[in-house]
C-alpha cells in the first residue's frame, strides 16, 4: 500500500469515526470466509456496517479524530474489525446472536455515545443498553401517564360533580 493510499484510508476511517457515535472493535480472527460472510450478512440485516481494518491505520485515524477514545487504542492488536451503528446496542446483539454458533467475534472494545467499554466481558451490558429512541419513548410514556390519570379522573368525577350540581339546583328551584 502506497503512502497516498494509506493517507486516504486514514482520512476515510477518521470520517467514519467522526460520523458514528457507536463504534465496536471486534476480533474475528479464525473465522473462515463463509462464516465471515454470514457475520457480515447478520450485521447488514441489523443495520450495522462492518469493516476489517489495519490496526496502525485505525490508531492514526483515532488520533486524527476529534473524539476522545481513551484506552480504546490499547486493544488494537491482532485482527480487528470495526462495526458502526446508529443504535448503541445493535452490534452487541449481532455479536451475541452470532456467538451461539461460533466462539467469535470477540469484543475488544466499544465507544458508545462517548462512553468507552474495554473487553469481551462488557458484551452483556452493551446488549442491555437502551437506544436513544427507547429512552425517549420511556420518558414520554412516564410524562403522559400522570396527565392521563388526571384527565380520566376529571372525566369520571366530572360527570358525578355535574350530576350533583344539577340535582342541587333542581331542589332549590
C-alpha positions in Angstrom: 0.0 0.0 0.0 1.5 3.4 -1.0 1.8 6.3 1.3 -1.1 8.1 -0.6 -3.3 5.1 -0.2 -2.6 4.8 3.5 -3.3 8.5 3.9 -6.7 8.1 2.0 -7.6 5.1 4.2 -6.8 7.1 7.4 -9.0 10.0 6.1 -11.9 7.7 5.3 -11.6 6.0 8.8 -11.4 9.4 10.5 -14.6 10.4 8.7 -16.3 7.2 9.8 -15.2 7.6 13.4 -16.4 11.2 13.4 -19.8 10.4 11.8 -20.6 7.5 14.1 -21.5 7.7 17.8 -21.4 3.9 18.2 -18.2 2.1 17.3 -17.3 -1.5 18.2 -13.9 -3.1 17.8 -14.0 -6.9 17.4 -11.7 -9.8 16.8 -12.9 -12.1 14.0 -9.6 -14.0 13.6 -10.0 -17.6 12.9 -13.3 -17.2 11.1 -13.3 -18.8 7.6 -14.6 -16.9 4.6 -18.1 -18.4 4.8 -18.5 -17.7 8.5 -17.2 -14.1 8.0 -19.7 -13.7 5.2 -22.5 -14.9 7.4 -21.4 -12.4 10.1 -21.4 -9.6 7.5 -24.9 -10.6 6.4 -26.2 -10.6 10.0 -24.6 -7.2 10.6 -26.2 -5.8 7.4 -29.6 -7.1 8.4 -29.2 -5.3 11.8 -28.2 -2.1 10.0 -24.6 -2.4 11.2 -21.7 -1.5 9.0 -18.7 -3.8 9.3 -15.1 -3.4 8.0 -11.8 -5.1 8.6 -9.1 -2.6 9.2 -5.3 -2.3 9.8 -4.6 -1.5 13.5 -2.0 1.1 12.7 -4.2 3.0 10.3 -7.2 2.8 12.7 -5.0 4.1 15.6 -3.9 7.1 13.4 -7.5 7.8 12.5 -8.4 7.7 16.2 -5.7 10.3 16.8 -6.8 12.5 13.9 -10.5 12.3 15.1 -11.9 15.0 17.4 -13.2 12.3 19.7 -11.5 11.1 22.9 -11.1 7.3 22.6 -9.3 6.9 26.0 -7.9 3.4 26.4 -9.5 2.1 23.2 -6.3 2.2 21.1 -4.7 -0.2 23.5 -6.9 -3.1 22.3 -5.7 -2.7 18.7 -3.7 -5.9 18.5 -4.2 -8.9 16.1 -7.1 -8.9 13.7 -9.5 -6.0 14.1 -12.9 -5.4 12.5 -14.9 -2.2 13.2 -18.7 -2.2 13.5 -20.6 1.1 13.2 -24.2 1.5 14.1 -26.9 4.2 14.7 -28.2 2.2 17.6 -25.8 1.7 20.6 -26.7 -2.0 21.3 -27.2 -3.3 17.7 -23.6 -4.6 17.2 -23.6 -6.2 20.6 -26.9 -8.0 19.8 -25.4 -9.2 16.4 -22.2 -10.4 18.2 -24.2 -12.2 20.9 -26.5 -13.9 18.5 -23.7 -14.9 16.2 -21.8 -16.4 19.1 -24.5 -19.0 19.6 -23.0 -20.7 16.5 -19.3 -19.7 16.8 -16.9 -18.6 19.5 -16.1 -15.4 17.6 -16.3 -12.5 17.1 -14.8 -11.4 20.4 -15.5 -7.8 21.6 -12.2 -5.9 22.0 -13.8 -2.6 23.0 -16.6 -0.2 22.2 -17.2 3.6 22.0 -20.9 4.2 22.7 -22.0 7.9 22.8 -18.7 9.0 24.3 -18.5 6.1 26.8 -15.7 3.6 26.5 -16.0 -0.1 27.2 -13.0 -2.5 27.1 -13.1 -6.2 27.0 -15.4 -9.1 25.9 -16.9 -9.2 29.5 -18.7 -6.0 28.6 -20.8 -7.6 25.9 -23.9 -8.5 28.1 -24.0 -5.0 29.5 -23.8 -3.5 26.0 -26.7 -5.7 24.8 -28.9 -4.2 27.5 -28.1 -0.6 26.7 -31.2 1.2 25.5 -31.2 3.2 22.3 -31.9 6.9 22.3 -35.4 6.3 20.8 -36.2 3.7 23.5 -35.2 6.1 26.3 -37.2 8.9 24.7 -40.2 6.6 24.4 -40.0 5.6 28.1 -39.7 9.2 29.2 -42.7 10.3 27.0 -44.7 7.4 28.5 -43.8 8.4 32.0 -44.7 12.0 31.3 -48.0 11.1 29.7 -49.1 8.7 32.5 -49.9 11.3 35.2 -51.7 13.5 32.7 -53.8 10.6 31.5 -54.7 9.7 35.1 -55.8 13.3 35.9 -57.9 13.5 32.7 -59.6 10.2 33.3 -60.3 11.2 37.0 -61.8 14.5 35.8 -63.9 12.8 33.2 -65.3 10.2 35.6 -65.6 12.6 38.5 -66.8 15.4 36.2 -70.0 13.5 35.4 -70.6 12.9 39.1 -70.0 16.5 40.1 -72.2 17.8 37.3 -74.9 15.4 38.3 -74.7 16.6 42.0 -74.8 20.2 41.0 -77.8 19.6 38.7 -79.6 17.8 41.4 -78.9 20.5 44.0 -80.0 23.2 41.6 -83.3 21.4 40.9 -84.0 21.1 44.7 -83.7 24.8 45.2 -86.0 25.6 42.4 
